[in-house]
Amino acid sequence: MADREEFSLAEYDETIRAVLDSGGEFVIYPKGTSMLPLIRQGRDCVTLAKPSALLKKGDIAFYLRDNGQYVLHRVVGVDNGRYTMCGDNQTAPEKGIEPRQIIGLVIKISVDGKQVQDKFSYKLYKLLWGGFFIRRVLLKLGRIFLQKHFKSGDQTNGSH
């Protein structure tokens, strides 16, 4: 993986916005786990552009919360011009995100160095994962599996 300089997004907010406002693109390497299983910290990056239209369900947006936190989440709903957002690894939606808070729209997703946004597998993932019922079931099953796996591991060797 190429060397990357880490920086505070707040320090470069004006630069990011200026690049996007001028029609350019900006690449970020997201941190955190909210967009798992799709986007993994330290492995993947996304390319942002200024949205040319209103966001739609399934889009991934980079936005600024009123508390100053920068977030990369998927649009799961649009109501009266406001967005409902949620990370792919979350089940609690965040309502009321206003268009003024949107900094950029993800136009490219690079997973392990390969662009995925145009692949059939990503389109299927987006379709299936976008439904909260399916997401909740899969996340719950994953957590149950992990709990059983680690509990059985604890009982067999006590080394966890």
Backbone bond lengths (Angstrom), bond angles and torsions (degrees), N, CA, C in turn:
res aa  C-N    CA-C-N  psi(-1)  N-CA   C-N-CA  omega(-1)  CA-C   N-CA-C  phi
1 M - - - 1.450 - - 1.535 108.11 -
2 A 1.318 116.49 139.48 1.466 121.03 -179.56 1.525 110.54 -66.81
3 D 1.336 114.50 150.11 1.466 118.46 176.69 1.515 109.41 -67.38
4 R 1.318 115.57 138.60 1.461 121.71 179.17 1.510 108.36 -130.77
5 E 1.305 115.04 142.65 1.462 120.41 175.47 1.519 108.29 -89.50
6 E 1.327 116.86 131.31 1.458 120.20 175.18 1.516 108.75 -88.00
7 F 1.324 115.45 141.99 1.461 119.98 178.61 1.511 109.35 -149.50
8 S 1.297 114.77 161.56 1.452 121.26 177.94 1.525 109.06 -78.06
9 L 1.318 116.56 127.34 1.461 120.08 178.96 1.519 111.44 -60.51
10 A 1.321 117.16 -36.02 1.466 120.71 -179.92 1.530 110.95 -60.65
11 E 1.340 116.61 -36.94 1.467 120.38 179.87 1.527 112.01 -66.58
12 Y 1.330 116.99 -27.15 1.459 121.19 -175.50 1.524 113.05 -113.02
13 D 1.322 117.01 12.61 1.459 120.89 -178.75 1.527 111.30 -53.95
14 E 1.329 116.97 -49.12 1.468 120.56 -178.52 1.519 111.65 -62.19
15 T 1.324 116.51 -39.18 1.464 120.89 179.59 1.523 110.79 -66.36
16 I 1.327 116.51 -45.96 1.466 120.55 178.68 1.520 110.00 -58.31
17 R 1.334 116.02 -47.83 1.467 119.85 -179.35 1.530 111.71 -63.58
18 A 1.338 117.27 -39.57 1.470 120.77 179.76 1.529 110.83 -64.45
19 V 1.329 116.54 -42.65 1.463 120.37 178.24 1.533 109.88 -61.96
20 L 1.326 117.05 -47.88 1.462 120.65 -178.94 1.529 111.68 -66.51
21 D 1.348 116.93 -40.90 1.467 120.87 179.81 1.527 112.07 -63.90
22 S 1.334 116.83 -27.79 1.465 120.62 -179.50 1.531 112.27 -86.43
23 G 1.333 116.64 4.45 1.456 120.22 179.09 1.519 114.02 93.19
24 G 1.316 116.07 4.14 1.458 120.02 179.90 1.514 112.56 -84.46
25 E 1.322 114.08 179.00 1.456 122.00 178.05 1.519 108.73 -119.44
26 F 1.319 116.53 153.94 1.465 121.89 -178.71 1.525 107.88 -136.37
27 V 1.324 116.60 129.71 1.463 121.90 -179.50 1.519 109.24 -98.98
28 I 1.336 115.60 132.02 1.463 120.34 173.88 1.526 109.22 -126.92
29 Y 1.320 114.72 152.91 1.460 123.25 176.44 1.524 106.91 -110.51
30 P 1.335 116.58 95.90 1.470 119.73 -173.72 1.530 112.97 -61.44
31 K 1.327 113.75 148.14 1.461 121.98 174.67 1.518 108.18 -109.03
32 G 1.312 115.87 158.41 1.452 120.75 176.21 1.516 112.70 98.21
33 T 1.333 114.18 -177.71 1.468 120.41 -175.04 1.528 113.61 -118.81
34 S 1.316 117.86 4.32 1.466 119.47 -173.08 1.523 113.64 -66.62
35 M 1.327 118.94 -21.45 1.463 120.27 -178.63 1.534 112.73 -105.69
36 L 1.336 116.62 13.92 1.462 119.50 171.59 1.521 108.41 -66.80
37 P 1.280 121.25 151.18 1.455 127.79 5.11 1.525 114.25 -86.23
38 L 1.321 118.31 -0.74 1.465 121.12 -175.75 1.521 113.20 -74.07
39 I 1.318 117.23 -55.62 1.467 121.32 -173.08 1.514 109.02 -109.89
40 R 1.331 115.67 120.90 1.459 121.55 -176.98 1.529 110.14 -112.41
41 Q 1.334 114.48 128.74 1.463 121.76 178.31 1.528 110.14 -56.87
42 G 1.339 115.76 136.90 1.451 120.85 177.34 1.514 114.28 83.84
43 R 1.326 117.37 -8.85 1.461 120.91 -178.60 1.525 111.87 -120.45
44 D 1.327 117.08 -38.60 1.454 121.29 -167.46 1.531 112.39 -115.77
45 C 1.326 114.62 160.12 1.464 120.01 175.68 1.521 109.14 -140.83
46 V 1.328 114.40 162.60 1.459 121.03 176.62 1.518 109.08 -130.00
47 T 1.316 115.35 150.02 1.457 121.99 176.93 1.515 108.06 -107.71
48 L 1.327 115.24 128.05 1.459 122.01 -178.70 1.517 111.10 -102.29
49 A 1.317 115.91 149.33 1.463 123.48 170.73 1.519 106.94 -140.56
50 K 1.308 116.00 161.89 1.470 120.72 176.27 1.532 107.83 -71.34
51 P 1.326 117.88 130.44 1.472 118.99 178.66 1.530 110.51 -62.30
52 S 1.327 116.33 135.49 1.466 120.24 179.35 1.520 111.67 -94.06
53 A 1.325 116.64 -7.92 1.461 122.30 179.66 1.525 107.23 -151.58
54 L 1.320 115.88 178.52 1.458 119.76 175.46 1.519 109.39 -61.47
55 L 1.313 115.51 145.89 1.452 119.86 177.50 1.520 109.28 -70.56
56 K 1.328 115.23 155.16 1.460 119.84 178.36 1.521 109.69 -127.32
57 K 1.310 115.04 163.33 1.456 121.15 -179.82 1.531 109.36 -53.87
58 G 1.324 115.85 132.34 1.460 122.03 -179.66 1.509 113.49 100.98
59 D 1.352 117.89 -22.17 1.464 120.69 176.59 1.522 109.98 -65.45
60 I 1.334 116.43 151.63 1.457 121.69 172.65 1.518 107.11 -108.76
61 A 1.324 116.11 128.07 1.458 121.02 -176.77 1.521 110.93 -122.41
62 F 1.315 114.47 149.99 1.453 123.40 173.34 1.526 105.34 -105.02
63 Y 1.333 116.56 120.91 1.458 119.24 -174.87 1.522 111.00 -141.02
64 L 1.329 113.90 168.66 1.456 122.26 -178.54 1.522 108.83 -114.98
65 R 1.328 114.86 119.04 1.465 119.33 175.87 1.518 108.98 -71.39
66 D 1.318 115.92 159.00 1.462 120.50 178.43 1.523 112.26 -61.11
67 N 1.337 117.34 -22.81 1.469 120.37 178.96 1.528 112.85 -83.79
68 G 1.344 117.17 2.54 1.458 121.18 177.39 1.521 114.71 93.42
69 Q 1.312 117.90 2.20 1.464 121.57 -178.90 1.532 110.06 -87.28
70 Y 1.329 115.31 133.17 1.464 121.45 176.15 1.520 108.51 -88.14
71 V 1.344 116.03 137.78 1.455 121.05 -173.03 1.526 109.79 -137.94
72 L 1.321 115.09 144.14 1.455 122.32 172.74 1.525 106.51 -120.79
73 H 1.340 116.43 106.72 1.464 121.51 -178.02 1.518 109.94 -140.73
74 R 1.303 114.64 167.01 1.459 122.23 -178.70 1.534 110.40 -92.84
75 V 1.322 116.08 143.62 1.467 121.79 173.60 1.525 107.31 -75.24
76 V 1.332 115.72 121.63 1.466 119.80 178.57 1.527 111.59 -112.11
77 G 1.327 116.21 -4.56 1.454 119.91 177.09 1.516 111.42 -171.60
78 V 1.317 115.61 154.84 1.464 122.27 176.12 1.521 106.35 -132.96
79 D 1.347 115.85 127.70 1.450 120.20 -177.86 1.526 109.33 -144.74
80 N 1.324 116.47 119.60 1.471 122.21 179.11 1.524 112.71 52.32
81 G 1.340 116.32 41.87 1.453 120.52 176.83 1.520 115.21 78.55
82 R 1.314 117.50 2.96 1.469 122.05 177.35 1.526 108.62 -112.87
83 Y 1.318 114.21 153.54 1.455 119.91 -175.95 1.523 111.70 -106.10
84 T 1.324 114.17 147.19 1.453 121.71 168.56 1.519 105.53 -108.10
85 M 1.331 116.38 124.83 1.458 122.70 -174.14 1.522 109.99 -118.08
86 C 1.332 115.16 153.90 1.457 119.67 176.15 1.522 108.80 -160.64
87 G 1.322 116.20 137.40 1.453 120.62 173.35 1.518 109.21 -70.02
88 D 1.322 116.96 151.73 1.462 120.92 -179.32 1.523 112.32 -64.26
89 N 1.319 117.41 -22.54 1.467 122.37 -179.64 1.525 111.81 -99.26
90 Q 1.322 116.21 19.68 1.457 120.99 -177.52 1.518 110.44 -129.08
91 T 1.330 115.58 161.04 1.466 119.90 177.07 1.524 112.49 -122.75
92 A 1.329 117.23 -4.20 1.464 120.66 179.98 1.533 108.97 -102.45
93 P 1.329 117.16 107.78 1.465 119.84 -179.52 1.527 112.41 -70.83
94 E 1.314 115.24 152.70 1.465 123.16 176.63 1.527 107.13 -108.79
95 K 1.312 115.80 113.25 1.465 120.86 -175.03 1.524 111.44 -96.32
96 G 1.337 114.75 158.52 1.455 120.91 171.12 1.509 116.41 84.80
97 I 1.319 118.78 18.70 1.465 120.39 177.14 1.530 107.77 -73.61
98 E 1.315 115.20 124.60 1.462 120.78 -176.32 1.531 111.23 -92.04
99 P 1.330 116.96 152.28 1.468 120.03 179.52 1.534 113.00 -53.91
100 R 1.326 119.04 -32.23 1.468 121.76 179.75 1.532 111.87 -63.48
101 Q 1.337 117.41 -21.53 1.453 121.64 -178.75 1.528 112.53 -84.68
102 I 1.327 117.04 -16.46 1.463 121.46 -178.06 1.522 109.24 -76.33
103 I 1.318 115.78 123.86 1.462 121.51 178.56 1.522 110.02 -94.87
104 G 1.337 116.47 -45.73 1.453 119.75 -176.93 1.506 112.36 -154.60
105 L 1.316 114.64 161.74 1.455 124.16 177.69 1.521 107.68 -110.21
106 V 1.322 117.01 134.94 1.464 120.28 177.17 1.526 108.14 -73.11
107 I 1.341 115.33 122.27 1.464 120.14 178.98 1.526 112.03 -110.35
108 K 1.336 116.53 -18.76 1.461 121.52 177.06 1.517 108.45 -139.69
109 I 1.320 115.18 139.30 1.461 121.74 176.03 1.517 106.77 -123.14
110 S 1.327 116.89 120.48 1.463 121.23 177.73 1.514 108.27 -108.80
111 V 1.331 115.23 113.32 1.453 122.43 179.30 1.522 107.01 -107.53
112 D 1.318 115.26 117.20 1.463 121.14 -178.93 1.526 111.01 53.64
113 G 1.339 115.58 38.61 1.455 121.68 176.58 1.515 115.83 84.33
114 K 1.325 118.33 -1.44 1.464 121.42 -178.61 1.518 110.24 -117.27
115 Q 1.334 115.98 133.22 1.463 119.76 178.57 1.524 109.97 -71.61
116 V 1.339 115.23 135.18 1.461 119.52 -175.08 1.525 114.34 -119.05
117 Q 1.316 118.66 -12.80 1.461 120.29 -169.69 1.528 114.01 -62.11
118 D 1.325 119.09 -22.00 1.461 120.92 -179.73 1.523 113.14 -101.24
119 K 1.315 117.60 -0.96 1.468 121.00 -177.65 1.528 110.87 -80.01
120 F 1.315 115.01 148.41 1.463 120.96 178.26 1.524 111.25 -58.97
121 S 1.327 116.53 -39.84 1.467 119.77 -178.04 1.531 111.21 -61.95
122 Y 1.347 118.28 -37.26 1.462 120.34 177.67 1.529 109.96 -69.64
123 K 1.308 117.37 -41.85 1.462 120.11 179.97 1.525 110.85 -61.65
124 L 1.337 116.68 -38.99 1.460 121.14 176.56 1.524 110.50 -67.26
125 Y 1.329 116.84 -43.95 1.468 121.92 176.85 1.522 110.25 -56.52
126 K 1.314 116.21 -48.70 1.471 121.58 -178.50 1.529 110.73 -61.02
127 L 1.305 116.86 -41.61 1.458 121.53 179.26 1.530 110.99 -64.98
128 L 1.318 116.98 -49.43 1.463 120.81 -177.88 1.519 112.46 -72.26
129 W 1.330 116.88 -45.74 1.458 121.07 -174.87 1.519 111.50 -71.69
130 G 1.322 117.04 -22.15 1.457 120.86 -178.83 1.515 114.04 -67.63
131 G 1.310 116.44 -23.00 1.455 120.16 178.30 1.517 110.67 -81.52
132 F 1.316 117.02 122.15 1.472 120.50 -176.67 1.519 112.52 -61.01
133 F 1.328 117.84 -34.57 1.458 119.15 -179.12 1.528 110.36 -62.76
134 I 1.323 115.81 -49.55 1.466 120.11 179.98 1.524 110.17 -62.80
135 R 1.320 116.65 -43.54 1.468 121.05 179.67 1.525 110.55 -59.33
136 R 1.323 116.59 -47.75 1.469 120.23 -178.89 1.526 111.23 -61.03
137 V 1.330 116.27 -43.92 1.468 120.43 -179.67 1.521 109.95 -62.50
138 L 1.330 117.45 -48.52 1.460 120.42 -177.41 1.528 112.05 -65.82
139 L 1.329 117.30 -41.72 1.464 119.43 178.48 1.525 110.67 -65.35
140 K 1.316 117.15 -40.91 1.469 120.80 179.07 1.529 110.59 -63.83
141 L 1.330 116.62 -45.30 1.464 120.17 178.00 1.531 110.92 -60.98
142 G 1.314 116.37 -40.62 1.469 120.26 177.86 1.511 111.71 -62.31
143 R 1.316 117.06 -42.99 1.473 120.86 179.79 1.528 111.14 -67.20
144 I 1.328 116.83 -40.47 1.470 120.52 177.82 1.530 109.64 -62.50
145 F 1.328 115.79 -45.19 1.456 119.95 179.46 1.526 110.82 -60.23
146 L 1.324 116.89 -46.04 1.470 120.42 -179.48 1.522 111.31 -63.70
147 Q 1.342 117.41 -41.40 1.465 120.24 179.21 1.521 110.70 -63.15
148 K 1.328 116.70 -44.83 1.466 120.00 179.75 1.517 110.59 -65.54
149 H 1.338 116.06 -40.40 1.458 120.34 -179.17 1.528 110.84 -62.86
150 F 1.333 116.73 -47.17 1.458 119.70 -177.89 1.524 111.88 -73.34
151 K 1.339 117.75 -34.17 1.466 119.41 176.40 1.514 110.48 -64.90
152 S 1.340 116.72 -43.67 1.464 118.63 179.67 1.518 110.19 -66.99
153 G 1.319 117.69 -33.74 1.462 121.30 176.24 1.501 111.89 -66.09
154 D 1.346 116.83 -38.75 1.466 120.90 178.17 1.512 111.05 -64.58
155 Q 1.330 115.90 -39.69 1.447 119.49 -176.31 1.518 111.72 -72.38
156 T 1.340 117.01 -29.99 1.460 118.14 -175.60 1.512 113.08 -82.21
157 N 1.341 117.35 -37.17 1.450 115.97 -177.87 1.518 114.38 -131.58
158 G 1.296 117.61 -10.26 1.468 121.35 176.70 1.509 114.52 63.49
159 S 1.343 118.06 21.11 1.460 119.29 -174.45 1.514 114.30 -104.44
160 H 1.314 119.32 7.08 1.470 119.59 -178.66 1.491 111.40 -87.04
